Amino acid sequence: MSIFGQFYIKQNVQNQQNVAKTTQDRLASQNFETTKKDLTALSNNVKTIVQILSKQLLFSKMLTTIGGILPAGTALSDMTLATSDSAIDLSIAATDRATATQAFVNINDPKNNFFSKADLLSIVCESSSTKKYPCTAQVRVVLKNDSSFYFLNSVTTPGAKQ
């Protein structure tokens, strides 16, 4: 009986080792790392969408407003939500460093009453470029809490254009 018990235990151990090896092979073949990266990217995209919708920003209004205060020789090339609340990163293309600086001055002007804060992150100019806009300024702006760029503020503000 003792010999039969040892034989039975060895068989069960070997069967369990075979099952474990088969399971590990299946897991390795399913390429979980790629799937995990894809899910992480999807999750980040959903977080961005939720952030945009929760703030209910009127980007079309913001684009026309910013475009109206930029000096000649500049163009708004990119606008992205920053990681902090109510902050937006602007990328401004410019013909030269002075024009890029003037764009920041115009955005930061308190008379505009659009942003509570604006920071110039960088100005980079390509020295031997044949581009129309060889300089790029990175500006981070913080929206005012009562900004008309928020959908709800624009609806509740009397006389606000939509």
C-alpha positions in Angstrom: 0.0 0.0 0.0 2.9 2.3 0.8 4.4 1.7 -2.7 1.1 2.3 -4.4 0.7 5.5 -2.4 4.1 6.8 -3.5 3.4 5.9 -7.1 0.1 7.7 -6.9 1.6 10.8 -5.4 4.4 10.9 -8.0 1.8 10.6 -10.8 -0.2 13.4 -9.4 2.8 15.6 -8.9 3.9 14.9 -12.5 0.4 15.6 -13.8 0.3 18.9 -11.9 3.7 19.9 -13.3 2.5 19.2 -16.8 -0.6 21.3 -16.3 1.5 24.1 -14.9 3.9 24.0 -17.9 1.0 24.0 -20.3 -0.6 27.0 -18.6 2.7 28.9 -18.6 3.1 28.2 -22.3 -0.4 29.4 -23.0 0.2 32.6 -21.1 3.5 33.3 -22.9 1.9 32.7 -26.3 -1.0 35.2 -25.6 1.4 38.2 -25.5 0.1 39.9 -22.4 2.6 42.7 -22.5 1.3 44.0 -25.8 -2.2 43.7 -24.6 -1.4 45.5 -21.4 0.3 48.4 -23.3 -2.7 48.7 -25.6 -5.1 48.8 -22.6 -3.0 51.4 -20.9 -3.0 53.6 -24.0 -6.8 53.2 -24.3 -7.2 54.0 -20.6 -5.1 57.2 -21.0 -7.3 58.2 -24.0 -10.5 57.7 -22.1 -9.1 59.7 -19.2 -8.4 62.6 -21.6 -11.9 62.4 -23.0 -13.4 62.4 -19.5 -11.2 65.4 -18.6 -12.3 67.3 -21.7 -16.0 66.5 -21.1 -15.9 67.2 -17.4 -14.5 70.7 -18.0 -16.9 71.2 -20.9 -14.5 73.6 -22.7 -15.5 75.4 -25.8 -12.4 74.8 -27.9 -13.9 76.6 -31.0 -14.4 79.7 -28.9 -10.9 79.4 -27.4 -9.3 79.0 -30.8 -10.9 82.1 -32.3 -10.1 84.1 -29.1 -6.4 83.1 -29.1 -6.1 83.6 -32.8 -7.5 87.1 -32.4 -4.8 88.1 -29.9 -1.8 86.6 -31.7 0.4 89.1 -33.6 1.1 88.9 -37.3 3.8 86.4 -38.1 2.5 83.8 -35.7 0.1 80.8 -35.8 -1.3 78.6 -33.1 0.1 75.2 -34.1 -1.1 73.0 -31.2 -3.3 73.1 -28.1 -3.3 70.3 -25.5 -4.7 69.8 -22.1 -1.9 69.9 -19.5 -1.8 67.5 -16.6 -3.0 70.1 -14.1 -6.5 71.3 -13.8 -7.7 74.1 -16.1 -4.2 74.4 -17.7 -3.7 74.2 -21.4 -0.4 74.1 -23.3 -0.2 76.2 -26.4 2.4 75.7 -29.1 2.8 78.9 -31.2 4.8 79.0 -34.4 6.5 82.3 -35.2 8.6 83.9 -37.8 11.3 85.0 -35.3 12.1 85.1 -31.6 10.7 88.7 -31.1 7.4 87.7 -32.7 7.2 84.6 -30.5 7.9 86.8 -27.4 5.2 89.3 -28.5 2.7 86.4 -28.8 3.4 85.5 -25.2 3.0 89.1 -24.1 -0.3 89.3 -25.9 -1.6 86.1 -24.2 -0.3 87.2 -20.8 -1.9 90.7 -21.0 -4.4 91.0 -18.1 -6.5 93.3 -20.2 -7.6 90.3 -22.3 -9.2 88.8 -19.2 -9.0 85.2 -20.6 -6.4 83.5 -18.5 -5.6 83.8 -14.8 -2.0 82.8 -15.4 0.4 82.3 -18.4 3.9 80.9 -18.3 6.4 80.9 -21.1 7.9 77.4 -21.1 10.3 77.8 -24.0 11.1 79.5 -27.3 13.1 77.4 -29.7 14.3 78.7 -33.1 15.9 76.7 -35.8 18.9 78.6 -37.1 19.2 77.3 -40.6 15.6 76.7 -41.4 13.7 77.5 -44.6 10.4 77.1 -42.8 7.9 79.9 -42.8 7.8 79.7 -39.0 11.2 78.6 -37.8 10.5 79.4 -34.1 8.2 77.6 -31.7 7.0 79.0 -28.3 5.5 76.8 -25.7 3.1 78.6 -23.4 1.0 77.1 -20.5 -2.1 79.0 -19.7 -4.5 78.6 -16.8 -8.1 79.3 -17.5 -10.0 81.7 -15.2 -12.7 79.9 -13.2 -15.3 82.3 -14.6 -14.0 82.0 -18.2 -16.4 82.1 -21.0 -14.5 79.2 -22.5 -16.4 76.9 -20.2 -19.7 75.7 -21.7 -21.7 76.3 -18.5 -20.3 79.8 -18.0 -21.1 80.8 -21.5 -24.7 79.5 -21.2 -25.4 81.2 -17.8 -23.7 84.5 -18.7 -26.2 87.0 -20.0 -25.5 88.2 -23.5 -22.8 85.5 -24.1 -22.4 84.5 -27.7 -22.6 80.8 -28.4 
